[in-house]
Amino acid sequence: MDNRVPRIRRKLAAIPFHPRRSHSFGEERHRFRLNAPSTAARLDAFETENDVLLPPAYRQFLLHLGRSGAGPFYGLVDPTVGAEASIHTMDPPGAARGFNRVPTSGTTRDRFLSIAERGCLDMVLLGLEGPMTGRIVMGNSSGWWGPNVSSAADFLAWYERWLDHIAAGKDNRALELTSPALRTHPGRHRMAPLL
C-alpha cells in the first residue's frame, strides 16, 4: 500500500472538524465521506473490459480508501459503474479542445477516465495512456475552455492537495474552494468587472 493512503485517510476524517477550513463546492452532496473501497477483482474486470490499466496511485485510492464520494466539486465517481464514469479522448489538434466519449478500443488518441462530477459540461479526467498518464486534466466537453493539466504528479498528490488547501482555509478557483474570509466578507474580494 502507498504510504500516503493512511495519511490521506486521517486528513479526510479531520476536515469536517476544522473550524477555519475552506468551503468546497459540492461538499453538501458528498459530506466528506467515501463509499466502500473497490475490490481488486472488480478493478481487474474494469481494466479488461475497457482495455486500460488504471494508474497505480488511483488504483491504490480505489482499493484502500473508497471507490467514490468525497472529492473536489460534487465528488468522485465510481469508475466501474458505466453510467457514472466514462472514457474520453481529447479533440484532435485544431479542433474545439473538448473531450468526447470513445469506444473501449479502436482509437489511436490518448484516453482519459472521468473521475469526478463537476457539473454542466465541465470534466475532471485522469490520463490513462500517453504523456499524461496518471495526471489530472480538467476541461470542458464542448471545448468552451481549454484543458488544464494539474501540476500534481499523480491522483494521490492531487487529492491530498485538495485536502491540504481546505484545511488551510485557502481560496482555490481550480478546485472551487472558498476561504472563510471570502465567505465572511464577499464584497471585499470581488473580482474586477469585465470590460
N, C-alpha and C positions, 0 to 999 in steps of 0.2 A: 504494500500500500504506500502511496505517495505520502511523504512526511507532512505535507501541507493539509491533508484531509482532516486530521484531528484538530488542528489549529483553526481551520475554517469552520468546523462544527461548533467549536467554542465561541468563536466570534459571532456566528449567526444566532446562537442561543442568547447571547447578551444584547444584541441590537435593540429589541423592543424595550429594554430597560435603561438605555442611555438617555439621560434627561435632556441633553442638548444635541441630540442627533438630528441629522437632516431628514426631511420627509422624502420618501422615494415614491415617485409617481407609480400608481398601481398597487401600492402596498395594501390597500384595503381589500384587494382580491386575494392575495396570497398570504397576508398577515405574517410574513416571515416564517412560514412553515414549509417544509419539504414533504413531498409524498414519499412513500416507502422506496428504498433503493430497488434497482432492477436486478435481475439475475444474469449471470454470465450466459446461460443458455438463451435467454431472451435477446440479449445483445448480439450473440453469435448468429441467431436466426435473422435478426435485422440486417446484419452485415452481409450475410449470404444472400438474402432476398434482394438487397439493393446493390450488391457487388461493390461494397465500400469497406474501408477499415475506419473505425472511429478513432480519432486522435487519442493517444494514451491518457492525457490529463482529463479529457472529457469522460472517457470510459471509467477512470478512477472515481470521478464525481458520481456518475450514474450507479456504480457498483457499491460505493461506500457511504454516500450522503443521501441522494434522492434522485428519482427519475424526472420529477417536475415539481413546480411550486415556487418557493421564494427565489426571486431573482430580479434583475433590473426590469423596469416597465411593469407589465401585467404578470410577469413571472415566466419561469422556464416551462417548456412543453416537453412531453414525453416523446422522444424520437421514435419509439417503437409503435406508436399509435398513428396509423396512416392519416387520419383526419386532422391531427394536430400538427405534426411535423412533416416537412416535405423537403425534397431535394431540388435545388435550383442551380442554374448556371447564369453567369453574368452575360449581359448582351455583348455581342462582338464589338471590337473597336469600331468607332464611327457611328454606332447606334445610340440609343437613348440612355445608356448607362444603367439600365434597370436589371431586374432579375426575373427569370422565368422558370417555371417548373420544367423539369426534364424527365424523360423516362429513366428507369433504373440503369439502363446501359444504352449504348449506341450514340453517345455524344463524345466529341473529341475535345470539348471545352472543360475547364475545371468545374467541379461540382461543390456545392455548399449546402449544408444542412440548416434548416430553420430551427433555432433552438429556444427562442423566447417570443412571447406575444407582445408586440409593440403597439398595435392598433393601426387602423386605416390601411394604407399600403406600405407602411414602413416595416422593415425587417431587421432581425438580428440573426446573423448567419455564422456558421462555423465552417472554415475551409476544410474540405475532405481530401482534396488532392491538389497537386500543383504547388506553386510557390507560396501560397497562403495556407497550406495545410496546418491545421491546429490554431490558426489565428481567427479572431472575431472580426467580422465585417458587418457594418451597419449600412443599410441603403434603403432605397425605395423601389418597389417592384416596377413602377412605371418610369423610373429614371428622373423624377422631378428634382432630385438632388443626388449628387454623385456618391459613390461608395466611400465610406470612411473606415479605414483599417485601424483597429486598436493597436496601441503600442505595446500592450501586454503580450508576453511571449507565448502564452497558451491560455486555455479556458480557466484553469485554476487561478492563474495570476489575475485574469480579468475579473473573475468572481470575487476574489479576495480584495481587489482594489475597490470594487463596489461597496463591500462591507466596511473597509477602512474609511472611505470617504463619508459614508453615512455616520459612522461612529465619531468622526472628527467634526461633524456638523458643517461640511463643505457644500458649496454650490457646485454642481457639475452638470452642465447642459447636455453633454454627450450621454450621461446616464440618467438624466431627468431627476436630479437631486436638488432640493431646495433647502437652504440653510435656515436655522431658526431665526437669524437676523432678517433675512428676506421675508419670511412669513410674518414676523412681528411688525416690520416697517416696510411694506411693499412699495410705498411711494418714494422712499429714499434710494431705491435700487432700480428705478425704471430704466428701460433701455432708451437710447436716443431715438427720436422719431425718424421714421423713414422719409427720405426726401424724394 
